[in-house]
Amino acid sequence: RFQDIPECVYDLKGLEILAMRGNKLSTISVPGLARLKRLAVLDLADNNISQVPPQLGNLTQLRTLELAGNGFRQPRHAILEKGTHFVLAYLRDRIPGGP
């Protein structure tokens, strides 16, 4: 049961699927995930994530983003249900100093 994504994972340049569902993750390392240019599926559901960084929305190569079952308040469940593309756009709109 991981509390953090191991740093060595961010060196796996060809990684396309990162399934960390059901661990004890409390934070999301956007700089680390941004290094994974081929990442298409990110499953962080059912962890202890208390905040979703808006910069996660910049990972536009993601086809699937799973965040349900965490303790954060934003984005709300209704936003998550609309799908990955909508969630990423929602997060990008909340980047400080963004458009």
DOVOLUM-34311 format. One record per residue (C-alpha): x, y, z. Coordinates in pm, whole numbers, plus 50000, padded with zeros to 5 digits. Layout:
BEGIN
XYZ...
END
This chain:
BEGIN
500005000050000501925029549864501825063550034503625079749739504235069549382507815056349382510185081549220511565054648988508155052048818508645086848672511725073848485509675048148290509415069047972507355043147784504775038448061501225040647923499145028248218499685037448583497215019548811497575030549173493985023949281493405014049643496645026349796497295053750051498455081349817497865115849963499345138049692499675139149315503105148049173502255166548853505935173248769506635135948799503615125748593504445151948329507685132948261505575103248143504815115747790503115083247681500875080247989497315074147866495615058548171496035072248524494035054448794494335071449134490905060949263490325050149622493335066949784493725094850042494165123749799492885155549963493575179949677493765176949300496335201449158494845221448870498085215848674497015179548634494735193248362497805199848147498325162348100496185163147787497545129947658495465111847924492575091947780491415078948117491715096048455490175079148759489955099649081486775087249253486945075449613489315102149743488705128950008488965160449794486035184449751486975198149407486335185849147482965173749269481615139249190479295153748924482345167348739484185134048763481205115948611481465136748293484665119548191488375125348155488265152247887485825173248090487795168648415491075179148249489415210348102487865218248442491285216048608493005237248340490415264448396491495266148760495235270948704496185303748873497085330148616495595309048337493125320448070
END
